[in-house]
Amino acid sequence: MKKLFTLFAICFFVSVLQAQESKHEKIKALKVAFITEKLALTTQEAESFWPIYNSYDETMHKLKYEEMGKIKKTLKETPLEDLSESKAKKMYQEWLSLENHMCSNRRNMLTKLEAVLPYSKIMMLQRAEWEFHRKLIDQLRSERRKGKERKE
């Protein structure tokens, strides 16, 4: 049953991957398939896990790319000589607040997962996230190297 569910999930997310346009959606679909395979969730666990994890992931994406993106954009566009101490302090406080919010969001997700998954699977989730990010970074580096080789 677990293998059938995993196979179905992977096939579903591969088809979603092909239909999606944005990089974020493609990466998200790959991440879901990767986590599904690594955690080997039962049907009952998956039904409880994915709503919690997806809510966490959506909030993190919003915080990292939308909210933090605003700070990065302002910092990039402001010449260092024009960055007053008061403006820097305000940006710093916003950044610190976002970091706290991201940490709180993760803690909240983990607390909710305690009620639906054994601790071993929660730890496997952490490992799966690390492995997924490592593979993603390695793939991006490989694509950049191939792009540079073609240009030469």
N, C-alpha and C positions, 0 to 999 in steps of 0.2 A: 504494500500500500504506500509506504514511504517513497519507494523508487518511482511508482506511478505518479504520485503527487509531484515529486521533484521533476520528473520528465515533463509532465504537463505544465508546470510553472516555467520551466526553461523554454519550452516551445512557445508558450504564451508570450513571454517576455522577448523572445527573439522576434516574434511577429510584431509586437509593439515596437521594438527597436527599429524594424524596417519601416514602419509607418510614421514614426516620429521625425520631426524636422530639427528640433533644437538639440544642441550638444548636451545640454543638461538632461533632457529627457532620455537621450541615448545612454548616457553614463548612468542615470538612475536605473534604467532597465537592466543594464549589465550588473549593477550593484545588487539589485534585488535577486537576480538569478544566482549570482555568486554567493550571497548570504544564504539563500534558500538551500543551495547545495551544501555549503559548509556546516550549517546548523542542523541539517537533517530533521527539520521540525515535523512533528506529527500534525495531522490535519487540525486537531483541536488547538495545539500550540500555535500553528500558523494563523488560525482565525483570531486568536487573541493578540499575537505578536505584531502582525503587520499594521493594524490600525494605530497602535502605540508608536511603532517605529516610523511609520509614514508621517504621523503628526510631528514627531521630533525632527525628522529630516526636512520637512517643509519649513518649519520654524527656523532651523539652522541655516537653510539656504537663504531665507529672507534676511536673516541677521547678517550672514557672511557677505552676501553678494549685493543686497540692496542697501542695507543700513551702513555696513562697513565700507561699501563701495562709495558712498557719499563722502565719507571721511577721507578715503584714499584719493578721490578725485579732487577734493578741495586742497589737500596737501600737495598733490602733484601740480596743480594749477597755480599755487601760490609760490612766487619766488621766495627763497629763504630770507632774503633781506627785507621782504614785506611781511613776514610772519611775526606779528607782534606777540608779546608774552601773553597778553589777555586772550588773543585768538588761539594761540597754541594751548593755553590752559583749558579753554572751552572745548577744543577738539580732543584734548587728552581726556577730559572728563566724559565726553561722549563715548570715546573709545573704551575707557575703563568700564563704563556702564554696559556697553555691548558685550564686552568680555565676560562680565558678571552674569549677564542675561544668558549667554551661550552656556556657561558653566551650570547655571541653574536649570536650564532646559535639559541638559544631559543628565544631571542628577535626578530630575523629575522622571525622565524616561526610564532610567535604571531602577528607580524605586517602583514604578509601575510594572516593570518586567519581573521583579522579584515575585509578584503574585501569580505570574503565568508561566514562568520558565524556571527550570532548575539552575542553580548558580553555575554549574558547568557549562550550560548553553549560553548564559550571559557572558561568561568569560570567552567562550568560543566566538561570540559576536564581536567582542573587542579584537580578537585575533583576526577574524574575517575582515573587519574594517581595515585593520593595518595592512593585511595582505592585499586587499583590493586596492588601497591607495598606492601601495608599492608597485603593483602591476600596472596601474594607470600611469604612474610617473615613468616607469620603465618604457611603457608603450609610447608615451609622448616623446621621450628622449630618442627612442628608436626612429620615430617618424621624422623628427627634426634632423637626425643624422642622414636619413635617406634623402630628405629634401635638400640638404647641403650638398650631398654627393651628386645629385642631379644637376644642380646649378653650376657645379665646377666643370 
